[in-house]
């Protein structure tokens, strides 16, 4: 590496050095001329760099070995979080050697996986693929949506899971749909976005919407044409795929989310379907819960009197509110789980109508908290390994919770916990692991360091093999993102894992300001006019590691291009640093 650095150093231009004055200090930028990306001089420089790089790498005797091992680290099975229907668990599975994703069922009585949907075995046309599915509440019927990419044709198909019989029902759609089963499992509500007459739209482009969006009800095993399905409600919208419908647990209320085409905010309305007692005979009357785009709202469950919604209204870290079904006016809303300034609420789910399971991020680490479903009383926490939770699922008829988890040395692990047991502890349900990887020989820990002004404590994650001695002989890669409010938690990367395992490397992930690790304030103080703060945090991380006798070989900083020069000013903190920006 030192040899390569010296070779690259000789390519540093001796002329065309640009000078700027920042706060009374003269700053030299010898690479400013490279911003002329189409100039002959720039292309010559790039070609020469590429040639020197290839010449150096061509003499690497273990290049092929690295390539093969890197490919092996990218080969692992993949699972999704199970969907629970009573004692049955449904999840998607992709084998490491295949590009095909199948839907599998595990019945707790047998615990033997059974494939219930395989796109290669259901007679799909060329260029047709399965893009979504929904399982009835009883776990008997499957509705899956397909897309023919060549003609843009969407369809809904139906299957009896218990008998493995494909039903004759087929619904053609104009765009991607949202679907939810009726509580009696006899039919399905679905969304269809029908384009308005194109010539009429062109003539009245300023006053007409693009689509009429309908919510239809289709009764299963109805041999009549799906075009006769009853439209229960409709509205006009500029864009398709901006409307989502779902039923509450009792099947009485149909909730509709109307998304904003510009951001993540949405409106919410609902209707009293009362499907068990009376057959739907006309248009549904919709009642507003939220009638303006002021925040994001997501339905997570209900009691006999209230809807439970996750929202970021006046709560940057999210909270859960109770909305009275009989009087959904804003003035009557109550906080079930109030906003927490140090914990960000990410996922929430109802567990057996008794518990509310919530996934939080606190100090950039995940924790699962359990509350009473009816009154929001805190019960206890369930510890989670260092990593990231990507999904949290349960069901109002089950005591099980499932999480999808990943970390530096685990690409995909599904953990579960039974809340009916006394020992609330996460156990492995499914685990993906590259064949040649022994994840037990690695260690992940979280440390904290001080910012440049010593006023702010900043976390970092350190990943290395357990058997290495932390000294100046181990190369270290320091990386950060620090932008767009993104929460940078441990993630699986074959490249970083190769560096740690085969090169005795130390991989460090610094949670500098500019990200979303501690809310909007943390993001604000590392962006816009405060961008230099993020750079200072990165430099402070490097200096802290050097003080711990950990030499930094690479600094990897994924941020705006203008920040490159600022970080280059500080590479003199260690003469072994190579910056990748």
C-alpha positions as CSV (number, residue, x, y, z in Angstrom):
1,X,0.0,0.0,0.0
2,X,2.8,2.4,0.8
3,X,4.3,1.7,-2.6
4,X,1.1,2.5,-4.4
5,X,0.7,5.7,-2.4
6,X,4.1,6.8,-3.5
7,X,3.3,6.0,-7.1
8,X,0.1,7.9,-7.0
9,X,1.8,10.8,-5.2
10,X,4.1,11.3,-8.1
11,X,1.1,12.0,-10.2
12,X,0.1,15.0,-8.2
13,X,0.4,18.1,-10.5
14,X,3.1,20.6,-9.7
15,X,1.4,23.5,-11.4
16,X,-2.2,24.8,-11.8
17,X,-2.5,25.0,-8.0
18,X,-5.6,26.9,-7.1
19,X,-5.5,29.1,-4.0
20,X,-8.5,30.4,-2.0
21,X,-8.7,32.3,1.3
22,X,-11.0,31.0,4.0
23,X,-11.3,33.0,7.2
24,X,-7.8,34.5,6.7
25,X,-6.1,31.2,5.9
26,X,-4.8,30.4,2.4
27,X,-5.9,27.0,1.2
28,X,-4.2,25.2,-1.7
29,X,-6.2,23.0,-4.0
30,X,-3.9,21.2,-6.5
31,X,-6.8,19.2,-8.0
32,X,-9.2,22.0,-8.9
33,X,-8.4,21.6,-12.6
34,X,-9.9,18.1,-12.5
35,X,-13.3,19.6,-12.2
36,X,-13.1,20.2,-16.0
37,X,-14.3,16.6,-16.5
38,X,-14.3,16.7,-20.3
39,X,-10.9,18.3,-20.8
40,X,-8.1,16.5,-22.5
41,X,-5.9,17.0,-19.5
42,X,-8.3,15.4,-17.1
43,X,-8.8,12.4,-19.4
44,X,-5.0,11.9,-19.7
45,X,-4.7,12.1,-15.9
46,X,-7.5,9.5,-15.4
47,X,-6.0,7.1,-18.1
48,X,-2.6,7.3,-16.5
49,X,-4.0,6.6,-13.0
50,X,-5.9,3.6,-14.4
51,X,-2.8,2.2,-16.1
52,X,-0.7,2.6,-12.9
53,X,-3.5,0.9,-10.9
54,X,-3.9,-2.0,-13.3
55,X,-0.1,-2.5,-13.5
56,X,0.1,-2.7,-9.7
57,X,-2.9,-5.1,-9.3
58,X,-1.7,-7.3,-12.1
59,X,1.3,-8.4,-9.9
60,X,-1.0,-9.4,-7.0
61,X,-0.6,-13.1,-6.6
62,X,-3.8,-13.6,-4.5
63,X,-6.1,-11.5,-6.7
64,X,-8.1,-14.5,-7.9
65,X,-8.3,-15.9,-4.3
66,X,-9.8,-12.6,-3.1
67,X,-12.3,-12.5,-6.0
68,X,-13.5,-16.0,-5.3
69,X,-13.9,-15.4,-1.6
70,X,-15.6,-12.1,-2.1
71,X,-18.1,-13.9,-4.4
72,X,-18.7,-16.5,-1.7
73,X,-19.6,-13.8,0.8
74,X,-22.2,-12.6,-1.6
75,X,-23.9,-16.0,-1.8
76,X,-26.4,-16.5,1.0
77,X,-30.1,-17.4,1.4
78,X,-32.6,-14.6,2.0
79,X,-35.7,-14.5,4.1
80,X,-38.5,-12.0,4.8
81,X,-40.2,-11.5,8.2
82,X,-43.0,-14.0,8.5
83,X,-46.7,-13.1,8.1
84,X,-48.7,-14.8,10.8
85,X,-52.1,-16.3,10.2
86,X,-53.1,-18.2,13.4
87,X,-50.6,-21.1,13.7
88,X,-49.2,-20.7,10.1
89,X,-46.2,-18.6,9.2
90,X,-45.7,-17.3,5.6
91,X,-42.5,-15.8,4.4
92,X,-40.6,-15.2,1.1
93,X,-37.4,-17.2,0.5
94,X,-34.6,-16.8,-2.1
95,X,-31.9,-19.5,-2.2
96,X,-28.3,-18.4,-2.7
97,X,-28.0,-20.3,-6.0
98,X,-31.2,-19.0,-7.5
99,X,-32.7,-15.7,-8.7
100,X,-36.2,-17.0,-8.0
101,X,-38.2,-15.9,-4.9
102,X,-40.8,-18.3,-3.6
103,X,-43.5,-17.9,-0.9
104,X,-43.2,-20.6,1.8
105,X,-45.6,-21.8,4.5
106,X,-44.6,-23.3,7.9
107,X,-47.3,-24.9,10.0
108,X,-46.3,-25.1,13.7
109,X,-47.7,-28.6,13.8
110,X,-45.1,-29.9,11.3
111,X,-42.5,-27.1,11.1
112,X,-41.6,-28.4,7.7
113,X,-41.5,-25.6,5.0
114,X,-43.9,-26.0,2.1
115,X,-43.8,-23.9,-1.1
116,X,-47.2,-22.4,-1.9
117,X,-46.2,-19.9,-4.6
118,X,-43.4,-20.3,-7.1
119,X,-43.5,-18.0,-10.1
120,X,-41.7,-20.6,-12.2
121,X,-44.6,-23.1,-11.7
122,X,-47.8,-21.1,-12.1
123,X,-47.7,-20.6,-15.9
124,X,-46.8,-17.0,-16.1
125,X,-46.2,-15.4,-19.5
126,X,-42.8,-14.3,-20.7
127,X,-41.8,-11.0,-18.9
128,X,-44.5,-11.6,-16.3
129,X,-43.5,-11.6,-12.6
130,X,-45.2,-11.7,-9.2
131,X,-44.9,-8.3,-7.4
132,X,-47.2,-8.5,-4.4
133,X,-49.4,-10.8,-2.4
134,X,-52.0,-10.9,0.4
135,X,-53.1,-13.8,2.5
136,X,-56.7,-14.1,3.9
137,X,-57.2,-13.9,7.7
138,X,-58.0,-17.6,7.9
139,X,-54.8,-18.5,6.0
140,X,-56.8,-20.4,3.4
141,X,-56.7,-18.1,0.3
142,X,-53.9,-16.3,-1.4
143,X,-54.2,-13.2,-3.7
144,X,-51.1,-12.4,-5.7
145,X,-50.5,-9.6,-8.2
146,X,-48.5,-10.0,-11.4
147,X,-47.0,-7.5,-13.8
148,X,-46.3,-8.2,-17.5
149,X,-43.4,-5.8,-18.0
150,X,-43.6,-5.9,-21.8
151,X,-47.2,-4.5,-22.0
152,X,-47.5,-2.9,-18.5
153,X,-50.5,-5.2,-17.6
154,X,-51.3,-5.8,-13.9
155,X,-53.5,-8.7,-12.8
156,X,-54.8,-10.2,-9.5
157,X,-54.9,-14.0,-9.2
158,X,-56.3,-16.2,-6.5
159,X,-55.3,-19.6,-5.0
160,X,-56.7,-22.0,-2.4
161,X,-53.7,-22.7,-0.2
162,X,-55.1,-25.7,1.6
163,X,-56.0,-27.6,-1.6
164,X,-53.2,-26.0,-3.8
165,X,-55.9,-25.2,-6.4
166,X,-55.6,-22.1,-8.6
167,X,-59.0,-20.3,-8.7
168,X,-60.5,-19.1,-12.0
169,X,-60.9,-15.5,-10.6
170,X,-58.7,-13.0,-12.4
171,X,-58.8,-9.2,-12.2
172,X,-57.1,-7.0,-14.8
173,X,-55.8,-3.7,-13.5
174,X,-54.4,-0.5,-15.0
175,X,-51.8,0.1,-12.3
176,X,-50.3,-1.5,-9.2
177,X,-53.0,-2.2,-6.7
178,X,-53.5,-2.2,-2.9
179,X,-55.6,-5.1,-1.6
180,X,-57.1,-6.4,1.7
181,X,-59.3,-9.4,2.5
182,X,-62.8,-9.1,4.0
183,X,-63.1,-10.5,7.5
184,X,-65.3,-13.4,6.3
185,X,-62.6,-14.4,3.8
186,X,-65.2,-14.4,1.0
187,X,-63.9,-11.5,-1.0
188,X,-61.2,-8.8,-1.4
189,X,-61.2,-5.0,-1.5
190,X,-58.8,-3.7,-4.1
191,X,-57.7,-0.4,-5.7
192,X,-57.8,0.3,-9.4
193,X,-56.5,3.5,-10.9
194,X,-58.3,4.1,-14.2
195,X,-56.9,6.7,-16.6
196,X,-59.2,9.5,-17.7
197,X,-60.0,9.9,-21.4
198,X,-56.6,11.0,-22.9
199,X,-58.1,13.5,-25.3
200,X,-60.3,15.1,-22.7
201,X,-57.3,15.3,-20.3
202,X,-55.1,17.0,-22.9
203,X,-57.9,19.5,-23.6
204,X,-58.5,20.3,-20.0
205,X,-54.9,19.6,-18.7
206,X,-55.1,22.4,-16.1
207,X,-58.3,21.4,-14.4
208,X,-58.5,17.6,-14.8
209,X,-56.8,14.9,-12.9
210,X,-55.0,12.0,-14.6
211,X,-56.8,9.1,-12.9
212,X,-60.0,8.1,-11.3
213,X,-59.1,5.9,-8.4
214,X,-61.7,3.3,-7.3
215,X,-62.0,1.0,-4.4
216,X,-63.8,-2.2,-5.6
217,X,-65.0,-5.3,-3.8
218,X,-64.6,-8.7,-5.5
219,X,-66.4,-11.7,-4.2
220,X,-64.4,-14.9,-4.5
221,X,-65.5,-17.7,-7.0
222,X,-67.8,-15.1,-8.8
223,X,-67.8,-16.4,-12.3
224,X,-69.1,-13.1,-13.7
225,X,-66.7,-10.6,-15.3
226,X,-64.6,-8.7,-12.8
227,X,-65.7,-5.5,-14.6
228,X,-69.0,-6.0,-12.8
229,X,-67.2,-5.6,-9.4
230,X,-68.9,-3.0,-7.3
231,X,-67.1,0.4,-6.9
232,X,-67.5,1.3,-3.3
233,X,-65.7,4.7,-3.4
234,X,-63.7,6.8,-5.9
235,X,-61.8,10.0,-6.3
236,X,-59.6,11.7,-8.9
237,X,-55.8,11.9,-8.5
238,X,-52.9,13.2,-10.6
239,X,-50.8,10.1,-10.1
240,X,-51.5,6.4,-9.7
241,X,-50.4,4.2,-6.7
242,X,-51.1,7.0,-4.2
243,X,-54.0,5.2,-2.4
244,X,-53.7,2.4,0.1
245,X,-56.6,0.5,1.7
246,X,-56.8,-1.9,4.7
247,X,-59.3,-3.3,7.2
248,X,-59.0,-3.1,10.9
249,X,-58.9,-6.4,13.0
250,X,-62.7,-6.7,13.3
251,X,-63.2,-6.2,9.6
252,X,-65.8,-3.5,10.4
253,X,-63.8,-0.4,9.3
254,X,-62.0,0.2,6.0
255,X,-59.2,2.6,6.3
256,X,-57.8,4.5,3.3
257,X,-54.5,6.4,3.2
258,X,-54.2,9.0,0.5
259,X,-50.5,9.7,-0.2
260,X,-49.0,13.0,-1.2
261,X,-47.1,12.8,-4.5
262,X,-44.4,15.2,-3.3
263,X,-43.4,13.9,0.2
264,X,-44.3,11.2,2.8
265,X,-47.3,13.0,4.2
266,X,-50.8,11.6,3.8
267,X,-54.5,12.0,4.5
268,X,-56.6,9.3,6.2
269,X,-60.3,8.5,5.8
270,X,-62.4,5.5,6.9
271,X,-65.8,3.8,6.2
272,X,-68.0,1.6,8.3
273,X,-68.1,-1.6,6.2
274,X,-69.9,-3.8,8.8
275,X,-69.4,-6.7,6.4
276,X,-70.3,-9.5,8.8
277,X,-73.9,-8.3,9.3
278,X,-75.0,-6.6,6.1
279,X,-74.0,-7.1,2.5
280,X,-72.5,-4.0,0.8
281,X,-75.2,-2.6,-1.5
282,X,-74.0,0.9,-2.4
283,X,-71.3,3.5,-2.1
284,X,-69.5,3.8,1.2
285,X,-69.7,6.9,3.2
286,X,-66.2,8.0,4.1
287,X,-65.3,9.9,7.3
288,X,-62.2,12.0,7.6
289,X,-59.5,11.2,10.2
290,X,-56.9,13.5,8.7
291,X,-58.1,15.8,5.9
292,X,-54.9,17.7,5.0
293,X,-51.2,16.8,4.3
294,X,-49.7,17.9,7.6
295,X,-47.7,14.8,8.6
296,X,-47.3,11.1,8.1
297,X,-49.9,8.7,9.5
298,X,-49.8,4.8,9.6
299,X,-52.5,2.6,11.0
300,X,-51.2,-0.2,13.3
301,X,-54.4,-1.5,14.9
302,X,-57.5,-0.7,16.8
303,X,-59.6,-1.4,19.9
304,X,-63.4,-1.4,19.9
305,X,-63.4,2.4,20.4
306,X,-60.1,3.7,19.0
307,X,-57.8,3.6,16.0
308,X,-54.0,3.5,16.8
309,X,-51.8,5.5,14.4
310,X,-48.1,6.1,14.2
311,X,-47.4,9.8,13.3
312,X,-44.7,12.3,13.2
313,X,-47.1,15.2,13.8
314,X,-45.2,17.5,16.3
315,X,-43.0,14.4,16.9
316,X,-39.8,14.1,14.9
317,X,-39.0,10.8,16.5
318,X,-42.6,9.6,16.0
319,X,-45.4,8.7,18.5
320,X,-48.5,6.6,18.7
321,X,-51.9,8.3,19.0
322,X,-55.4,7.1,19.8
323,X,-58.2,8.4,17.5
324,X,-61.8,8.0,18.8
325,X,-63.8,6.1,16.1
326,X,-67.0,7.9,16.9
327,X,-65.4,11.3,17.1
328,X,-62.2,11.3,15.0
329,X,-61.7,15.1,15.2
330,X,-58.2,16.3,15.9
331,X,-59.2,17.9,19.2
332,X,-60.0,14.5,20.6
333,X,-56.7,12.7,19.8
334,X,-54.7,11.3,22.7
335,X,-51.1,10.1,22.9
336,X,-50.9,6.4,23.6
337,X,-47.1,6.3,23.4
338,X,-45.8,9.9,23.7
339,X,-42.9,11.3,21.7
340,X,-39.5,10.5,23.1
341,X,-36.7,12.9,22.4
342,X,-33.9,10.3,22.7
343,X,-35.6,7.3,21.2
344,X,-36.8,7.1,17.6
345,X,-39.9,4.9,17.1
346,X,-39.4,2.9,13.8
347,X,-41.9,0.0,13.8
348,X,-44.9,-1.0,15.9
349,X,-47.3,-4.0,15.8
350,X,-50.2,-5.5,17.8
351,X,-49.5,-8.8,19.6
352,X,-52.4,-11.0,20.5
353,X,-54.6,-7.9,21.3
354,X,-52.7,-7.8,24.6
355,X,-49.3,-6.2,23.8
356,X,-47.9,-3.4,21.7
357,X,-44.4,-4.2,20.4
358,X,-42.3,-1.2,19.4
359,X,-38.8,-1.1,17.8
360,X,-36.9,2.0,18.9
361,X,-33.5,3.3,17.9
362,X,-31.6,4.7,20.9
363,X,-27.9,5.7,20.7
364,X,-27.9,4.2,17.2
365,X,-28.8,0.8,18.7
366,X,-32.1,-1.0,18.4
367,X,-34.3,-2.0,21.4
368,X,-37.7,-3.6,21.4
369,X,-40.1,-2.3,24.1
370,X,-43.3,-4.0,25.1
371,X,-46.4,-2.1,26.2
372,X,-50.0,-2.9,27.3
373,X,-52.1,-2.7,24.1
374,X,-55.1,-1.1,25.8
375,X,-53.6,1.6,27.9
376,X,-50.0,2.0,26.7
377,X,-48.4,1.1,30.0
378,X,-44.7,0.2,29.7
379,X,-43.9,-3.4,30.6
380,X,-40.3,-4.2,29.7
381,X,-37.6,-4.1,27.0
382,X,-36.2,-7.0,24.9
383,X,-32.5,-6.6,24.1
384,X,-31.4,-6.8,20.5
385,X,-27.8,-7.5,19.2
386,X,-25.9,-4.6,17.7
387,X,-27.1,-4.2,14.1
388,X,-30.2,-3.0,12.4
389,X,-33.9,-4.0,12.5
390,X,-35.4,-3.9,9.0
391,X,-38.9,-5.2,9.9
392,X,-41.1,-6.1,12.9
393,X,-44.2,-8.3,12.5
394,X,-46.8,-10.0,14.6
395,X,-50.6,-10.5,14.5
396,X,-53.5,-9.8,16.7
397,X,-54.2,-13.6,17.1
398,X,-50.6,-14.6,17.9
399,X,-48.2,-14.1,20.8
400,X,-45.1,-14.3,18.5
401,X,-43.1,-11.4,17.3
402,X,-40.6,-11.6,14.4
403,X,-37.8,-9.2,13.4
404,X,-35.6,-9.0,10.3
405,X,-32.1,-8.2,11.5
406,X,-28.7,-7.6,9.9
407,X,-25.3,-6.6,11.0
408,X,-21.6,-6.5,9.8
409,X,-21.2,-10.3,9.8
410,X,-24.9,-11.4,9.4
411,X,-26.6,-10.6,6.1
412,X,-30.1,-11.7,7.1
413,X,-31.3,-13.2,10.3
414,X,-35.0,-13.6,11.4
415,X,-35.4,-13.6,15.2
416,X,-38.5,-14.3,17.1
417,X,-39.9,-14.2,20.7
418,X,-43.0,-15.7,22.3
419,X,-44.5,-13.2,24.7
420,X,-46.5,-16.0,26.4
421,X,-43.3,-17.4,27.8
422,X,-41.7,-16.0,30.9
423,X,-38.3,-15.5,29.4
424,X,-38.7,-12.8,26.8
425,X,-35.6,-13.5,24.7
426,X,-35.0,-13.4,21.0
427,X,-34.2,-16.7,19.3
428,X,-33.2,-17.5,15.8
429,X,-36.0,-18.5,13.4
430,X,-34.0,-18.4,10.2
431,X,-30.4,-17.4,9.6
432,X,-28.7,-16.6,6.3
433,X,-24.9,-17.1,6.3
434,X,-22.3,-17.4,3.5
435,X,-21.0,-21.0,3.4
436,X,-17.4,-20.1,4.3
437,X,-18.1,-17.6,7.0
438,X,-17.8,-18.3,10.8
439,X,-19.6,-15.3,12.3
440,X,-18.7,-16.3,15.8
441,X,-15.1,-15.2,15.4
442,X,-16.0,-11.5,15.0
443,X,-16.7,-8.8,17.6
444,X,-18.8,-5.6,17.3
445,X,-18.7,-2.9,19.9
446,X,-19.8,0.6,20.3
447,X,-17.5,3.4,21.5
448,X,-18.0,7.1,22.0
449,X,-15.6,10.0,21.3
450,X,-15.6,13.8,21.8
451,X,-16.2,16.3,19.0
452,X,-13.6,18.9,18.1
453,X,-15.0,21.4,20.7
454,X,-15.3,18.6,23.3
455,X,-19.0,19.6,23.8
456,X,-20.6,16.7,21.9
457,X,-20.3,12.9,22.4
458,X,-20.4,11.0,19.1
459,X,-20.8,7.2,18.8
460,X,-18.9,4.9,16.5
461,X,-19.1,1.1,15.8
462,X,-15.9,-1.0,15.6
463,X,-15.9,-4.3,13.9
464,X,-12.9,-6.7,13.9
465,X,-11.9,-10.3,14.5
466,X,-11.8,-11.4,18.1
467,X,-8.3,-12.9,17.8
468,X,-6.4,-9.8,16.6
469,X,-4.4,-7.7,18.9
470,X,-5.4,-4.0,18.7
471,X,-2.1,-2.3,17.8
472,X,-0.5,-0.3,15.1
473,X,0.0,-3.4,12.9
474,X,-3.8,-3.6,12.1
475,X,-5.1,-1.5,9.1
476,X,-8.2,0.5,9.9
477,X,-10.9,1.7,7.6
478,X,-12.9,4.7,9.0
479,X,-16.2,5.4,7.2
480,X,-19.2,7.7,7.7
481,X,-22.2,9.1,5.8
482,X,-23.4,12.1,7.7
483,X,-26.0,13.3,5.3
484,X,-29.7,13.5,4.4
485,X,-30.8,12.6,7.9
486,X,-29.9,8.9,7.3
487,X,-29.4,6.7,10.3
488,X,-26.1,4.8,9.7
489,X,-26.3,1.6,11.7
490,X,-24.2,-1.6,11.2
491,X,-24.9,-3.2,7.8
492,X,-23.7,-6.2,5.9
493,X,-21.0,-5.6,3.3
494,X,-19.0,-8.4,1.7
495,X,-16.2,-5.9,0.9
496,X,-15.9,-4.8,4.5
497,X,-16.1,-8.3,5.8
498,X,-13.3,-9.4,3.5
499,X,-11.1,-6.6,4.7
500,X,-11.7,-7.5,8.4
501,X,-11.4,-11.3,8.0
502,X,-8.6,-11.7,5.5
503,X,-6.5,-8.6,6.1
504,X,-6.8,-8.4,9.9
505,X,-8.6,-5.2,9.4
506,X,-10.5,-2.9,11.7
507,X,-13.7,-1.4,10.3
508,X,-15.0,1.7,12.0
509,X,-18.4,3.3,11.3
510,X,-18.7,6.8,12.8
511,X,-22.1,8.4,13.4
512,X,-21.1,12.0,12.6
513,X,-23.5,14.9,12.6
514,X,-25.6,15.4,9.4
515,X,-27.2,12.0,9.8
516,X,-30.5,11.2,11.6
517,X,-29.1,9.2,14.5
518,X,-30.4,11.7,17.1
519,X,-33.2,13.5,15.3
520,X,-33.5,16.6,13.3
521,X,-31.1,18.7,15.4
522,X,-28.3,16.2,14.8
523,X,-29.0,16.3,11.1
524,X,-29.2,20.1,11.0
525,X,-25.8,20.7,12.7
526,X,-24.0,18.7,10.1
527,X,-25.7,20.1,6.9
528,X,-26.1,23.3,4.9
529,X,-24.1,26.1,6.6
530,X,-22.9,23.6,9.3
531,X,-21.3,21.1,6.9
532,X,-17.9,21.8,8.3
533,X,-19.1,20.3,11.6
534,X,-19.5,16.9,9.9
535,X,-16.0,17.2,8.6
536,X,-14.7,18.1,12.1
537,X,-16.5,15.1,13.5
538,X,-14.8,12.9,11.0
539,X,-11.4,14.3,11.8
540,X,-12.1,13.9,15.5
541,X,-12.9,10.2,14.9
542,X,-9.6,9.7,13.1
543,X,-7.7,11.5,15.9
544,X,-9.4,9.4,18.6
545,X,-8.5,6.1,16.8
546,X,-4.9,7.2,16.4
547,X,-4.8,7.9,20.1
548,X,-6.0,4.3,20.7
549,X,-3.0,3.1,18.6
550,X,-5.2,2.2,15.6
551,X,-3.6,3.5,12.4
552,X,-6.0,4.7,9.8
553,X,-5.4,3.3,6.3
554,X,-8.6,4.5,4.6
555,X,-11.1,7.2,5.2
556,X,-14.3,6.6,3.3
557,X,-16.7,9.5,3.5
558,X,-19.9,9.5,1.4
559,X,-20.9,13.1,1.2
560,X,-21.3,16.0,-1.2
561,X,-18.4,16.5,-3.6
562,X,-17.6,20.0,-2.2
563,X,-16.7,18.4,1.2
564,X,-13.9,16.4,-0.4
565,X,-11.5,19.4,-0.3
566,X,-12.3,20.1,3.3
567,X,-11.4,16.6,4.4
568,X,-8.3,16.6,2.3
569,X,-7.0,19.5,4.3
570,X,-6.7,17.2,7.4
571,X,-5.2,14.0,5.9
572,X,-1.9,15.1,7.5
573,X,-3.1,13.7,10.8
574,X,-1.6,10.5,9.8
575,X,0.8,9.9,6.9
576,X,-0.7,6.5,6.2
577,X,-4.1,7.7,5.4
578,X,-5.6,7.1,1.9
579,X,-8.9,8.9,1.4
580,X,-11.7,7.5,-0.6
581,X,-14.3,10.2,-1.0
